[in-house]
Amino acid sequence: MKLENRNSSFYNLLASLSIAVLLIFSLVFSLERILSADTATYLYNLVNEREFAFGSQRFIAAFTQLIPLFFLKLNASLATVVAAYSFNMMLFHALVVLTIVFLFKDYKSAFVLLLSHLIAGSLLFYYPVSEYQMGLSLSILLYSYVKTFKLYLSIKMHQFTLLFFLLLLILYSHPLAIIFLAFLLAYFFLSVDGLNRKYFALFISMSLLIWFSKYLFFAVPNDTSNLDLIKGLKLFPENAWTIFWRYSTSYDYVFLVLVPLTFLVLVIRKKWLLSALYFFFILIHLHMCLSKLGKSNFTWYSSHIFQALYFATSLIFIEQVWDKLKKESLKKGLIFGLLILGLIQIYNHRFYNQNRIAYIDNLLSKTLEQGTNRGLIEPRFIASEYSEWFWALDIESLIYSSYKEDFQNSTVIIKSKEYTNLEELNSNDLFLVFWTSYNASEQLDSSYFYLEPNRYKFVEL
């Protein structure tokens, strides 16, 4: 066997094993991944409606819901559905990686994608519902497809059709997807020789048309409000920088090491335009994210909006630093070490959601002690570390109590006395959520979410 083939076999095996570990993690930590605000809400809608659940008309989410819907059709237990949903969300990214490795024979792009997920994953792994992350994974798939088949030189009709379909999925996944796609285009323009400028211009035009069509035909307030971010930019969001630095040094240290290392190597290699692109992309996008973060604590959502930074860093590091190493043993050792460190980051950060789950368990126990299965908690009683991202506590607590076989189905909601009316306190069959209320006996799927008739009571903590 040739040396090159042996090396490819090693890298393919390494990528496959990394994916296998992530899939195992998705099962082992399925409850931690599902009880995370939006993710719990998606699962609640899936179970209650028995059909695809889209947030903000992001249709790409359907790919992650096929397996849990299948088990719902079989009336499987909630624990099985939770595990299936968590697994399906990781399977989406796994299939993208495996397609790049075994169909495109492009292990470098596969490592770009793997490393991106791992250096961003210490917190984001436990917020798997992110359609933005799905769009970024498909962006690397698109990049690998164009690079592998040299579509920047010539393109056939079936290849153009696939490109259009991928672009549609990417740009409809999340409004921020355009940011990383723009970075990819700029990087491609600077790093690829013999680029057909006519095709490149066509690709840019097609991307812009698809992006604008999302706002013409499928606009939602949640998406369009993200475009107002630029208006609220602060010149020096000092508090946000402090929060980001404190979080990153504790959990995302691999990212903090790769950024200066990557930039330094680009400068040493005199890649001036790539250096400028990388430097200003990191600086500007990080500044935008920190301005939006403001004084908030670092949560899943914070990590979610930072994703393009991780993906851009992984791309340039793998292609411009790692791939240029001449000693093969050093290359193998470095990529192996980085993947292991990334997996360790994810494993170590399981406590973030495990602590939240223990806190939810305590709230439900206090509620049941009050002689009811419906608890009202005033905001002042909620611990500060959970106060900002407990807007879906009502649904999270219902799912958790239904998931635990030795626990009575119950729910807890954060609500102040001044915003609670007599109907909510006197009804025996309400299910209150952040934005509305339901008739529990008529609107909840009793095979999974049965709430015995009872009244809401304020719980003293």
C-alpha positions in Angstrom: 0.0 0.0 0.0 1.3 3.5 -0.9 2.2 5.8 2.0 -0.4 8.3 0.9 -3.1 5.6 1.0 -2.0 4.5 4.5 -2.2 8.1 5.7 -5.7 8.6 4.1 -6.8 5.4 5.8 -5.6 6.7 9.2 -7.4 10.0 8.8 -10.6 8.4 7.6 -10.5 6.1 10.6 -9.8 9.0 12.9 -12.7 11.0 11.5 -15.0 8.0 11.8 -14.1 7.2 15.4 -14.6 10.9 16.4 -18.1 10.8 14.8 -18.8 7.5 16.7 -17.8 9.1 20.0 -20.1 12.1 19.3 -23.0 9.8 18.5 -22.4 7.9 21.7 -22.3 11.1 23.6 -25.6 12.2 22.0 -27.2 9.1 23.5 -25.5 9.1 26.9 -26.2 12.8 27.4 -29.6 12.9 25.6 -31.5 14.4 28.5 -28.9 17.1 29.0 -29.1 18.0 25.3 -32.9 18.0 25.1 -33.6 20.1 28.2 -32.2 23.3 26.8 -34.9 25.9 26.1 -35.6 25.8 22.3 -34.7 22.1 22.1 -37.2 21.2 24.8 -39.9 23.3 23.0 -39.2 21.6 19.7 -39.6 18.2 21.4 -42.8 19.2 23.2 -44.3 20.3 19.8 -43.1 17.1 18.1 -44.7 14.9 20.8 -47.8 16.8 21.2 -48.5 17.4 17.5 -46.9 14.2 16.1 -45.6 16.2 13.1 -42.5 18.3 12.1 -41.9 21.3 14.3 -40.3 24.4 12.7 -39.1 27.4 14.6 -39.2 30.7 12.6 -39.9 28.6 9.4 -36.5 27.1 9.4 -37.4 24.0 7.4 -34.0 22.4 7.7 -35.0 21.2 11.2 -37.1 18.4 9.5 -33.9 16.4 8.8 -33.3 16.1 12.6 -36.9 14.9 13.4 -37.3 11.9 11.3 -36.2 9.3 13.8 -38.1 10.6 16.9 -41.3 10.9 14.8 -40.8 7.3 13.7 -40.6 6.2 17.4 -43.7 8.4 18.2 -45.6 6.5 15.6 -44.6 3.3 17.5 -45.8 4.9 20.8 -42.4 4.4 22.3 -41.6 5.7 25.7 -40.6 9.4 26.2 -37.1 8.3 27.2 -36.8 6.6 23.8 -38.1 9.6 21.9 -35.7 11.9 23.8 -32.7 9.7 23.0 -33.8 9.3 19.3 -34.2 13.1 18.9 -30.7 13.8 20.5 -29.2 11.1 18.3 -30.9 12.3 15.1 -29.6 15.8 15.6 -26.0 14.5 15.9 -26.6 12.1 13.0 -27.3 15.0 10.7 -23.7 16.4 11.2 -22.2 12.8 11.2 -23.7 12.1 7.8 -22.2 15.4 6.4 -18.8 14.4 7.8 -19.0 10.9 6.4 -20.2 12.2 3.0 -17.1 14.4 2.8 -14.8 11.6 3.9 -16.0 8.7 1.9 -17.9 10.2 -1.1 -15.7 13.3 -1.7 -12.5 11.7 -0.4 -11.7 15.0 1.3 -10.5 14.2 4.8 -9.1 17.8 5.2 -12.6 19.3 4.9 -13.9 16.6 7.2 -11.4 17.6 9.9 -12.4 21.3 9.3 -16.0 20.3 10.2 -15.1 18.0 13.1 -12.7 20.5 14.6 -15.3 23.3 14.2 -17.9 21.2 16.2 -15.4 20.2 18.8 -13.9 23.6 19.6 -17.3 25.1 19.7 -19.0 22.2 21.4 -18.2 22.5 25.1 -21.5 24.3 25.5 -23.1 24.2 22.0 -23.2 20.4 22.1 -25.9 20.8 24.8 -27.9 23.1 22.5 -28.3 20.8 19.5 -31.4 22.3 18.0 -29.4 25.1 16.4 -30.3 25.4 12.7 -27.4 27.8 12.3 -25.0 24.9 13.1 -26.8 22.8 10.5 -26.3 25.5 7.9 -22.6 25.8 8.8 -22.1 22.1 8.4 -23.7 22.2 5.0 -21.5 25.2 4.1 -18.4 23.0 4.6 -20.1 20.2 2.6 -20.7 22.7 -0.2 -17.1 24.0 0.0 -15.8 20.5 -0.2 -18.1 19.6 -3.1 -16.9 22.7 -5.1 -13.3 22.0 -4.3 -13.3 18.3 -4.9 -15.0 18.4 -8.3 -13.4 21.7 -9.3 -16.7 23.4 -10.0 -14.9 26.7 -10.0 -13.5 25.8 -13.4 -16.6 24.2 -15.1 -20.0 22.9 -14.0 -22.6 20.6 -15.3 -26.4 21.0 -15.0 -26.9 18.3 -12.3 -24.0 19.8 -10.3 -25.5 23.3 -10.6 -28.8 21.9 -9.3 -27.2 20.3 -6.3 -25.3 23.5 -5.5 -28.6 25.5 -5.7 -30.3 23.0 -3.4 -27.4 23.2 -0.8 -27.4 27.0 -1.0 -31.2 27.1 -0.4 -30.8 24.9 2.7 -27.9 26.9 4.0 -29.4 30.4 3.6 -32.8 29.3 4.8 -31.3 27.7 7.9 -30.6 30.9 9.8 -30.1 34.6 9.0 -26.5 34.5 10.2 -25.6 31.8 7.8 -24.8 34.5 5.2 -21.9 35.7 7.3 -19.9 32.5 7.1 -20.9 31.9 3.5 -19.5 35.4 2.7 -16.3 34.4 4.5 -16.1 31.2 2.6 -16.5 33.0 -0.7 -13.7 35.5 0.2 -11.4 32.7 1.3 -12.1 30.8 -1.8 -11.3 33.8 -4.0 -8.0 34.4 -2.3 -6.8 30.8 -2.0 -7.9 29.0 -5.2 -5.9 29.3 -8.5 -7.7 29.5 -11.8 -11.0 30.6 -10.5 -13.6 31.1 -13.3 -14.8 34.6 -12.4 -18.0 34.2 -14.4 -19.0 31.2 -12.3 -17.9 33.0 -9.1 -20.1 36.0 -9.9 -23.0 33.7 -10.7 -22.6 32.0 -7.4 -22.5 35.3 -5.5 -25.6 36.5 -7.3 -27.5 33.3 -6.7 -26.6 33.4 -3.0 -27.9 36.9 -2.6 -31.1 36.2 -4.4 -31.8 33.1 -2.3 -31.0 35.1 0.9 -33.4 37.9 0.0 -36.1 35.5 -1.1 -36.2 34.2 2.5 -37.3 37.6 3.7 -39.7 38.1 0.8 -41.6 34.9 1.3 -40.8 33.5 4.7 -40.0 36.5 6.9 -40.6 36.2 10.6 -40.1 38.9 13.3 -37.4 36.8 15.1 -35.3 36.7 11.9 -35.8 40.3 10.8 -35.0 41.6 14.3 -31.5 40.0 14.0 -30.8 42.4 11.1 -31.1 45.3 13.6 -28.1 44.1 15.5 -25.8 46.6 13.6 -27.8 49.5 14.9 -27.1 48.5 18.5 -23.3 48.0 18.1 -21.3 49.4 21.0 -17.7 50.6 20.4 -16.3 49.0 23.5 -18.6 46.3 25.0 -16.2 45.9 28.0 -18.4 43.7 30.1 -19.1 41.3 27.3 -15.4 41.0 26.5 -14.8 40.1 30.2 -17.6 37.4 30.1 -16.3 36.0 26.8 -12.7 35.8 28.1 -13.7 34.2 31.4 -15.8 31.6 29.7 -13.3 30.8 26.9 -10.3 30.4 29.2 -12.4 28.0 31.2 -14.0 25.9 28.5 -13.0 26.9 25.0 -9.2 27.1 25.5 -8.5 25.2 22.3 -10.1 28.0 20.3 -8.1 30.6 22.2 -4.9 28.8 21.3 -5.7 28.2 17.6 -6.6 31.8 16.8 -3.2 33.5 17.5 -1.3 30.4 16.2 -3.2 30.4 12.9 -2.8 34.2 12.4 1.0 34.0 13.3 1.6 31.2 10.8 -0.3 33.1 8.1 2.0 36.1 8.7 5.2 34.0 8.8 4.1 32.5 5.4 3.5 36.0 4.1 -0.1 35.3 3.3 -0.9 38.9 3.7 -4.4 39.0 2.2 -5.5 35.8 4.0 -4.0 37.3 7.2 -6.1 40.4 6.7 -9.2 38.5 5.9 -8.9 36.3 9.0 -7.9 39.1 11.3 -10.8 41.4 10.4 -13.4 38.7 10.2 -12.5 37.5 13.7 -12.4 41.1 15.0 -15.6 42.4 13.4 -17.7 39.3 14.0 -16.5 38.8 17.5 -17.4 42.5 18.2 -20.9 42.1 16.7 -21.5 39.0 18.9 -20.2 40.7 22.0 -22.3 43.8 21.4 -25.4 41.6 21.2 -24.3 39.6 24.3 -24.1 42.8 26.4 -24.3 42.1 30.1 -25.8 38.6 29.7 -24.2 35.5 31.1 -22.6 33.2 28.6 -25.2 30.6 27.8 -26.0 28.2 24.9 -27.3 31.1 22.9 -24.1 33.0 23.3 -22.1 30.1 22.0 -24.6 29.7 19.2 -24.1 33.1 17.7 -20.3 32.8 17.9 -20.2 29.7 15.7 -18.8 31.3 12.5 -15.7 32.2 14.5 -15.0 28.6 15.3 -15.7 27.4 11.7 -13.5 30.1 10.2 -10.6 29.3 12.5 -10.9 25.6 11.9 -10.9 26.1 8.1 -7.8 28.3 8.0 -6.0 26.3 10.6 -6.5 22.9 8.8 -5.8 24.2 5.3 -3.1 26.8 6.0 -1.3 25.5 9.1 -1.9 21.8 9.7 -1.9 20.7 6.1 1.4 22.5 5.4 3.3 20.5 8.1 5.9 18.3 6.3 6.4 15.7 9.0 3.5 13.2 8.8 3.9 11.9 12.3 3.5 15.5 13.6 0.4 16.0 11.5 -1.2 12.8 12.8 -0.3 13.6 16.4 -1.6 17.2 16.3 -4.9 16.4 14.7 -5.4 13.4 17.1 -4.6 15.6 20.1 -6.9 18.4 19.0 -9.8 16.0 18.5 -9.2 14.4 21.9 -9.1 17.8 23.6 -12.3 18.8 21.9 -14.1 15.7 23.0 -12.8 16.3 26.6 -14.2 19.8 26.5 -17.6 18.5 25.6 -17.5 15.8 28.3 -16.4 18.2 31.0 -19.1 20.7 30.2 -21.9 18.2 30.8 -22.2 19.7 34.3 -23.7 22.9 32.9 -27.0 21.1 32.0 -26.8 18.5 34.7 -26.8 21.3 37.3 -29.8 22.8 35.6 -31.6 19.5 35.6 -30.9 19.1 39.3 -32.3 22.5 39.9 -35.5 21.7 37.9 -35.8 18.5 40.0 -35.7 20.6 43.2 -38.3 23.1 41.9 -40.7 20.2 41.1 -40.1 18.5 44.4 -40.9 21.8 46.2 -44.1 22.1 44.1 -45.2 18.6 44.9 -44.6 19.3 48.6 -47.2 22.1 48.3 -49.8 19.5 47.3 -50.0 20.4 43.6 -48.5 19.4 40.3 -48.4 23.0 39.0 -46.0 25.4 40.6 -45.6 29.2 40.2 -42.2 30.6 41.1 -41.6 34.3 41.4 -38.6 35.5 39.5 -36.9 36.8 42.6 -36.6 33.2 43.9 -34.8 31.9 40.8 -31.0 31.6 41.2 -29.2 34.2 39.1 -27.3 31.7 37.0 -30.6 30.3 35.6 -32.7 33.5 35.5 -31.9 34.5 31.9 -32.5 31.2 30.1 -35.4 29.7 32.0 -38.1 31.1 29.7 -39.0 27.5 28.8 -38.9 26.1 32.3 -42.7 25.3 32.1 -42.0 22.9 29.2 -38.6 21.7 30.4 -40.1 20.7 33.8 -43.1 18.9 32.2 -40.7 16.9 29.9 -38.4 16.1 32.8 -41.2 15.0 35.1 -42.7 12.8 32.3 -39.3 11.4 31.5 -38.7 10.3 35.1 -40.8 7.2 35.7 -40.8 7.7 39.5 -41.9 11.3 39.3 -45.5 12.6 39.1 -46.1 14.5 35.9 -45.8 18.2 37.0 -44.8 21.6 35.7 -43.3 24.8 37.1 -43.4 28.3 35.5 -41.7 31.5 36.5 -44.4 34.1 37.0 -44.8 37.2 39.2 -47.9 37.5 41.4 -48.7 40.9 39.8 -49.0 39.2 36.4 -51.1 36.2 37.6 -54.9 36.5 37.3 -57.7 34.7 39.2 -58.5 32.4 36.3 -55.0 31.0 36.3 -55.2 30.4 40.0 -58.7 29.0 40.1 -58.7 26.7 37.1 -58.1 23.0 37.7 -57.0 22.2 34.2 -54.6 24.8 32.9 -51.1 24.4 31.5 -49.3 27.7 31.6 -46.4 28.4 29.3 -44.3 31.5 28.7 -46.4 32.9 25.9 -49.9 31.5 26.4 -51.9 28.8 28.2 -53.5 25.4 27.3 -56.4 23.3 28.4 -54.3 20.3 29.7 -57.0 17.6 29.2 -57.8 18.8 25.7 -54.5 20.0 24.3 -51.9 17.8 25.8 -51.1 14.3 24.6 -52.1 12.4 27.7 -50.0 9.4 26.7 -46.9 11.4 27.3 -47.9 14.6 29.2 -50.7 13.7 31.5 -51.3 16.4 34.1 -53.8 15.4 36.8 -56.4 18.2 37.4 -55.1 20.6 40.0 -54.6 24.3 40.6 -51.5 26.4 40.3 -49.9 27.5 43.6 -47.1 29.8 44.4 -44.1 27.9 45.7 -41.9 29.4 48.4 -38.2 28.6 48.1 
